[in-house]
């Protein structure tokens, strides 16, 4: 990529310089022929045109010396100074006009023209034509005038100078291109190396970001992607370790009981088999929870929505826990809303699963003689169910993590008291599958409060 960028830049520069040189070469001939008509140089083409018109009008060269030798021009004596004549002729410039046979008719350096142009002079002279035939020759000599050989020489010199300047400009441009390419491609190469190592599994790769241009934005995006991949990998490893930890204990207990039954340590009775069955049920529940969580997170969990009376569902779910609350002397109350909302299109089994998890969690932390209150309210376009307990609340450092898989605020609790650590994670995923949300906070009056929010308009029947 670096080589292609350098070659492309160099090609553009060289094409531009070559174009300039060609334009200079094309314009040099015209510059020689018309070299500042008003600034002192002889304009040969204009003079030839004037002579051709003169011959066409008079059909002869009689009196043509008046056209070439004007008073005050200084050509007659050869001592002219400054500009003179209608064609801007300069000092010490000699013009000789000859007829078609080469006989000199006018010589601006002498008063009386005489002689004949030799072959070399005829070759250097400008032919004057009329009606398609050559009727004379104009030879420009001396001063700053130019003949064909002088013009060719000047064109070559100008072309050589233009090409030399072009090569120098091309070399400098190539050096600038190398510096520019190095500056531009250095961060790209660093990003490429980091991406290759990231693809090979090194998730710690990051690139240095400086500035605010597009490359800096690309580097920042790469760093965010690497952070996300690293966090996902760490989460996957942690989840794998948590699952292995959660499965190890019930499997170990189950194996120990079975080996004791097999060796005759425990008699084969319904009572001894009950402990094995309980461990099996714990494993089954853990596997079911993991499957439900995986389906909910991937968006593949199927909800069976039916018109549901949400306040009645809350009351029914709380009723399942009344005996457990009474045994712990906990006051479990449900505040019925004054305005009963219309039936909502919900999956009642999944909503009951959410509420059951929240009530069970509240009972676990509410002390004897405490209370748990369930409130159903409508706020704007949402219906909210709040579960508020009078327990110690949630530690501030634990609050951001309560909905994570296998998270337990109290690591010393066993599974029988603390559950699998998946309940709140599943509850949040089920709420989001309904288009709602589940949040946790500490109530200003003490205790924890969990809020289940469901969008009312979305689920009202049409």
HELIX and SHEET records of a PDB file:
HELIX    1   1 UNK A    2  UNK A   33  1                                  32    
HELIX    2   2 UNK A   37  UNK A   39  5                                   3    
HELIX    3   3 UNK A   44  UNK A   58  1                                  15    
HELIX    4   4 UNK A   65  UNK A   68  1                                   4    
HELIX    5   5 UNK A  119  UNK A  124  1                                   6    
HELIX    6   6 UNK A  148  UNK A  199  1                                  52    
HELIX    7   7 UNK A  214  UNK A  263  1                                  50    
HELIX    8   8 UNK A  270  UNK A  297  1                                  28    
HELIX    9   9 UNK A  310  UNK A  319  1                                  10    
HELIX   10  10 UNK A  322  UNK A  327  1                                   6    
HELIX   11  11 UNK A  348  UNK A  365  1                                  18    
HELIX   12  12 UNK A  396  UNK A  399  1                                   4    
HELIX   13  13 UNK A  415  UNK A  418  1                                   4    
HELIX   14  14 UNK A  423  UNK A  433  1                                  11    
HELIX   15  15 UNK A  456  UNK A  459  1                                   4    
SHEET    1   A 4 UNK A 104  UNK A 107  0                                        
SHEET    2   A 4 UNK A  93  UNK A  99 -1                                        
SHEET    3   A 4 UNK A 133  UNK A 142 -1                                        
SHEET    4   A 4 UNK A 126  UNK A 130 -1                                        
SHEET    1   B 2 UNK A 306  UNK A 308  0                                        
SHEET    2   B 2 UNK A 344  UNK A 346 -1                                        
SHEET    1   C 5 UNK A 331  UNK A 335  0                                        
SHEET    2   C 5 UNK A 371  UNK A 379  1                                        
SHEET    3   C 5 UNK A 382  UNK A 389 -1                                        
SHEET    4   C 5 UNK A 448  UNK A 455 -1                                        
SHEET    5   C 5 UNK A 437  UNK A 442 -1                                        
END                                                                             
